[in-house]
């Protein structure tokens, strides 16, 4: 970007402006940032929903694991479209666990007559099953599979009105 400045500012001495410092920074590799975001979302879901026996790095292949420890400005080899079926199975199981835990938390909060906002105070409007469906795109799992599991969980907990929606 071209930054025009007034003549009065050209002769000013002092530290370099924050805009100039920002323009001098290397460009980040956006797919690598998305990859880090997926890991952060996975870790947050594990923590927030108290999921047991989940190994977050097992959701990624060797290329994906190596990419976590690289500089965000470097261009890394990220996982391609061809994934190991075992990794895909682990990812699918994880997403289904997230949906099941979210529905269970929602039902247990309704049994105690506690609203979802009180149960998840910092997450107003956060819909974990929808988040799991969005995460399925990044993890190369069918969104329909996650949504079907969500509906089945709603019906199994007696929340037929939500399942019909």
N, C-alpha and C positions, 0 to 999 in steps of 0.2 A: 504493500500500500504506500501511496505517496502522501507524506505529511507536510503540509504547508505550514510555515510558521511566520509570524510577523517579524519585521526587521528589529524591533526592540528586544526580542528574545534571542536573537542570534548572538549578540555580544555578551550575554549573561554567562558568568562563570559559576562553577559549582559541580555538584555530582550529576551524573548522567540521569536523564529523566527516565521514569519507569516505562514510558512508551518505547523509548529507544532500546532499553534493556529487553523488553518483551519482543521487539522485532529482531533482536540479535539471537534469540533462543532458537535452537534447532526445532524443526517441525516434528511433532509426534507421529507415530505410526498408529493410526486410529484403530485398525483391527486388533492391535495388541492391547489398546486401552479397553476395547470391548471384551476381550478375553479376560482381562483383570477384573472387569465389572461382573462378569459371570461368576468368577471365583468369589468375589465379595458377596454377591447375592446368595450364592450357595452357603457360604459361611454364616451369613446373617439368618438364613432360614433354619439352619441347623441349630443355631444358638436360640433364636426366638421361639421356635416350636419344640425345643428340647428333644431333638431327634437323637436316638442312641445308635451306636454301632455304625455310624456313617463315616467313611474315610473320604474327605473331600477330594484329595488328589487322585483317588481311584476313578473319579469321573472323567479324567483326562488321559489321553495317550502320552507317549514319551515326548512327542513334539510339543504338545500342550504344556506338559510339566516343565520342560526346559524354557519355554517362553516366559514363564512367570518370573524368572530370575534374570531377565535381560532389561536393559535400559529401554524406556518407552520410546526413545527416538530411533532405536535400531530397528531395522526391518528384519523380522524373524520369520522362520518357516512356521506357519500355524497349521493346525490340523486341516486336512483337506476333506473332501466330500466322502472319501472311502474310510469308514471307521471299522474297527474291530467289533464284531458282534458281541463279544463279552463286555466291552466298554459301553456299548449301546444298551445292553441289558441292565448294567449297573445304573446307568443314567435313568432309565425308565423306572426302575425300582425306587430310586431316590425321589423322582418327581411324584410318584404315586404315594410315597411316604409323606411327602410335604402336604399333598392334598388331604390325605387321611388325617394327619395331625391337625391341620387347620379346621377341618369339619368337626373333629372331636373337641377341639378347643372351643369352637363356636357353640356346640351343643352343651358342653359342660358349663359354659358361661350363661346359657339360657336356662339351664336347670337351676342355677343359683340366683336367677333373676338379675344377673349382671349384664349390662349391655356390652356389645363388642368394643365400643370405644373405651369403656372402663377396663376391660380385659387387656386390650392393647392400647394403652393411653397415648403413646407417641405415634400411632399409626392410623390416625383417622382416615378412613377411606381406603386403607390398604386391604386389598382382597387377595389373600394368599393363593387361592386356586387360580385366579386370573394371572397372578405373577408366575405361578408354576407353568401355566400354558404359554406365557410369553417366553419363559426360560426354555421351554421345550424347543422353540425355534433355534435358539443358540446351540442347544445340545443335540440337535438333529433327531428329535423324537417327535412323533406325530402329536399335534395339538389335540386332535380329536380323541386320541386315546386318553389323554389327561382329562379332557372335559367329560368323557363318558364315565371315567372313574369318579369324578366329582359328583356327577348325577347319581351314580350308584351309591356312593357314600351318603349323600343327602337322603335318599330313600331308605337306606339301612338304619339311619338314625331317626327316622320318622319325621323328616322335614320335607314332606311331599310337596308342599306349596312352593318351596324353593327349588326342588328338583324339577317341577313342571316348567318353571321359568327357564 
